[in-house]
Each structure stands twice: as structure tokens, then as C-alpha cells.
């Protein structure tokens, strides 16, 4: 049985923009947590926080049926459905490892716009696999967003970041492509396989911890050269901001008329939040090329909504 989300009265476009706001906060928390810090413990502890929230909710559902609102109640799953959600977690695990290392070594005002290219890969998959057909205006908006990436690459050169030969840029691009794959799979799980939002989010969060355990053990046992770890309050904040962003995002994807390519483009509005935070909170350098690229992304979002 498909249960309605508490965001069912919100349009999928509005939900995508709300998700973008939380996702921008998520990016800022990541950058703060991994600056001069070990990446893998941050990843493990933040995912553990998210899984702990859903584990408590699952236990409450078992011990006190009817206590939770329907928007937080998970559905029973078959073994095959568990494997489907484990695959979702595996894709995200790979994406996050690439993305976090990229974010650690690049200015956020450059890294976050790079991640805005995700709609390119999502759009290609949506057209080829899901048969979606965005309107001309929506397509123009997505292309405008992506064109801003080209301008951003020129801005990066002023900070000594040459996109074509910087391995952290390639790490971030790999994470972005895998994020696009994850988005297509989300649309399948929520739209065609009819998983409910809390069911996907709960078990996806729990399986993330399972998949990150070997990496955490390897870090702790010093199987490779690694940095030391320092606890920061933004580590659990990563989890809470992502839980909010993903819940609204999954709710948007469940809307029958939602186009995954457009949802992903709107969600990249997080770039504006992260861009401003990189300049104001982390003292990153600002110049007109960066600002022009960020405004280009904003223009792309506006065109997409108008479509």
C-alpha cells in the first residue's frame, strides 16, 4: 500500500526547491566537517547518525503501532526488495566516497557548481531509459545550468585548479555521475516499483552503514595512509540536513507528474547556498567569473520552473 507523504499538498517543483535549500546546508556541513580532517570517519559517523534516527523510528513502529504519523511508517519488504534498496545504498556509497574527497580538496565555491552538472547525466538517462520528454523551456534551463560549468572551469584556473588535469575535479565528476545514476534509480523505486518514501529512506540509511563498516575498519586499522580524525558538531548535522533534503526530494519524485531530470535540475539550487557559504563562512576568493557561473545556474533553475 502506498502511503501519502506529509508533503503531498506541496507541488513537486516546490518540494524540489525546498530540498535544494536543505541540500545547500548539507554541503556546508560537509565542508566544515572534512576540512583538515579524515574523510572516512566523517562519512561513517554521519551515516550512522542518519541510520540511528530511522532505527529508532522502526522500533517505535514495532513496539507502538499507530503512534507514528503515516508519513514515517515503513512498509514490510520481501528479500528481493531489500536487495533493491541495498543496490541503492551501494550506488550512493561509491558516489559519496568520490564526492567527499573531491569536496575536501576543492573550494566549495568551485566544487558545488561542478556538482550542478548532475542534471546532464540524469537528463540523458531519463531520455534514454525512462522515456521522459522535458519541454523546450525545461531543456533550455538544464542546458543553461550546464553551460555555467564551462565558465566555472575558467574561474577555477585563477585559483590554480585546472579542471582537465586535477584529480579531485575528476573525483567530483565521478561522484556526480554516480549521483545521476542514483537519481534515475530513485525514480524507478518510488515511481514504478511503488516503494513508499519512509521505506526507501529508512532502509537506504541503514544499509549505508553496513557498506561503510569495512571502510571504517580499514581506516581504524591503518590499512592505508590516512589523516587523523577530529570530532566536529557538523558531522551529525550532515545527517540531519540530508534526512530533511532527501525526505522532501523523495516526496517530489513520488508525484505522478514529476520529471526526474527537472527535479534534479531544481535540486541543484543548493549550489547557490553552498556558493554563498563558501565565500562568507570559509573565506574563499570571489571574482566575477564565479559569480557569473552561479547566476547562470540560477537562470537555469528559473527557466526550468517557467517550463
N, C-alpha and C positions, 0 to 999 in steps of 0.2 A: 504494500500500500504506500503510495507517495504522499508524504505529509507536506503541507504548505509551510513555507518559510515565514518567519516573522517579518520579512521584508517583502511579502507578496504584494503589498499595496504600493510599493516603490517600483517605478519603471526600471527596466533592465539598464537603460542608459544612466539614470540617476544612481542606481546601485553600483555601476562600474566606476562612476566618478567618486563616490564615497569610498570605494575600495582603493582608488588611486591615492586618496588622502592618507589612509592608514598605511598604504604601502610606502609612501614617502617617509613617514615616521619610522617605518621598519628599516629603510635604507640608512637613515641617520643613526639609528641604534646599532646597526651592524658596523658602520664605520667607526663609531665611538668604541665599540667592544673589541674590535680587532686591530686597532692602532697600536703598533709596537706590542702585539700580543700573539699568542699561539692561536691559530685558526681552528684546528680540530676540536680542542676542548670547548671553545665558544660554540661551535656547531652542535656538539653533543649535549652540552648543558642547556642550550636554548631549546633544542628539540625535546629534551627530557622534560622541560617545563611545560611545553605545549601538550605532551603526552600525559603528564600528570593531571592536567586540568580535565582532559577527556576521560581518563581512568576514573577519576572521582565521579564524574557525571554518569559513566557506565555503571559504577557500583550503586549510585543513588537510584538509577533506573531499576536495578535488580532488587535492591532492598526496600525501596519505597515506590512501587509502581503508581503512576498517576501524579506524582509530586512535581515532576519537571514539566515545563511547557512543551507542547508538541514539537516546537522548533529545535529542541535539544534532545529529542528522543531518537535513538538509533533503531534500525530495523535488524532482525535476525538475518544472518548471511549463510549461504552454502559454502563449502570448501572452495568451489570454483570462484565465487565472488570474493572470497578472502584473497585468493591468488591475484585477482584483477586489481584489488587495492594494493597488494604488495608490489605489483608491477608499477603502479602509480608512484609509490614511495621510492622504488629503485630509480626511476627516471629523475625524480626530484633530488635524490641523494647525489647523483652524478652532477646534476645541474648546479646544486649548491656548492659542492666542493670546488668546481671551476670558478663559480661566481665569487665566492668569499675570498679566494686567493687573489682574484683579479681586483676586487674592491680594496683589499688591503694595500696593494702596491700602486694604485692609481688614485689621483684626486677624484673626489666624489663628483665634482662639477664636470668631470670628463666621463667618469665611469657610468654614472646614472643615465646620461643621454645615450651612451653606447647600448645600454640595455633596452633603450626605446626602439631598437631595430627589431625587437621580438615580433611585432605585427607582420613584418616581411615574411618570416618563416611560418607564422600562423596563417597568414593570408594564403600563401602558396599551398599549404596543406589543406586549408578549408576549401579552396577552389578545386584541388585535385582529388581529395579524399571524401569530403563531406558534401561536395556539390553546391556550396554556398555561392551566391551571386550578389556581392555588395553593389549598391547603386554607384553611379558615376561620381557623385559628390563624396561618398564614403571612400571610394578608391582614391580620389584626389587627396583626401585628408590623410590617408595612410601613406601615400607616396610623398606628400609634403613632410610628414614626420620623418620618414626615412631619408629624404634629401637633406635634412638638417644634420644628419650624421656625417655627411661629406664635409660640410662646413666645420663641424666639430673636429674632424681629423686635422684640419689646418690649424685650428686653435690649439690642438694638442702639441703641435710642433713647437709652438712658442714656449712650452713648458718642458721641452726635451722629450716628449712622448711621440715617437714616430710609429704610427699605428701599424704599418706593414711589417715592422721588424721587432716590435715589442711583444714579448711572450705573454705578458699579463693582459694585453689587449686581446690576444688570441684565446687566452683562458676565459676572459669575459665573454667573448663571442661564442665559444663553445657552450658556456653555461646558458647564454641567451638562446641559442638554437635548441638546446635540450628543454629550456623553458617553453619554447613554442610547441615542441612535441608534447610536453605535459599538458598544455592548454587544449590541444586537439583531443587528447585522451580524456581530459575533464569533460569536454562537451559530449563525448561518447558515453562516459559513465553517467552523467547527470541527465542527458537528453534522451539517448537511445536505450541505455541499459536501465534507466529509471531508478538509479540509486538516489536516496534522499541526501540532502545537504549534510546533516549531522552524521550520517553513517559514513560518508566519504571522509569528512574531516576527522572524525574520531579515529577510525582505523588507519587512515593515512598517517596521522600523527604518531600513533603507537608503532606502526611498522617502520617509521623513520628511525626511531630509537634503536630498534632491533638491527637495522642496517648500519647505523653509526657505531654500534658497540665495538666491532673489530677495529675500526679506525681509532677509537678512544683507547683501546687496549694497546694498539701499536704505538700510539703516542706516549702512553704512560710507560711502556717498556723500552722506549727509545730505540725502536726498530729502525729509525731513520733520524737524520739530523733535524732538530726542531727547536723552536723558540720556547722560552719559559712562559708559563701561564699566570695571568693576574686576573683576579675576580673583579668584575665591574657590574654596576647595577643595571646597565643596559643589556646584559645577557638575558635575564628573564623578560625584559621589556621587548626584546626581539620577538620572543614567542607570543606575548600578548598582542602586540601590534599586528603580527602575522595572522593570528587567530581571527582578529576582527576583520582584517583585509580579506582573508580567504572566505570567511563566512558570507560576507556581502557579495564577493565575487562569485562563489558557487551559486548563490541565490539568483544572481543575474543570469548565469548560464542556464539555470533551470527554466527560465522564461521561454515559452514556446517560440516566440519570435526573435529570440536573441541570436545574433550572428557572432560567432566566436572571434572572427577577425576584427570586428568592430569593438567588442568588449575588450580585447587585448590592447587595441589602439587607445581607447579611452583610459584604460588602466595605467598606461604609460604616462598619464598625467602626474604620476608620482615623481617624474623627472623634475618637475618644477619645484616641488617641495624639497627634494634632495639637492637640487642645484642651489637654491637659496640657502639651505642649511650648510652646504659645503663652504659657501662664501662667508656666511655670518658666524657660524659656530666653529668652523675648523680653519678659518683664516686663509682659505685658498685664494689664489690670484684671480682677478676678474679682468676681462678685456672684451672688446666689442664683439669679437668672433664668437666667444662663448655665449654672450647674451643673445646674439642673433640666432644661434642654434637653438637655444632654449625657447625663444619666441617663435621660431619655426615649428617647434614641437607643439606649442600652444595653438598656433594657427592650424596645424594638422588636426588637433583634437576638436577645435571649433568646427572645421569643415566636416569632420566625421559626424558630429552631432547634428549639424544642419542637414546632412544627407538623410 
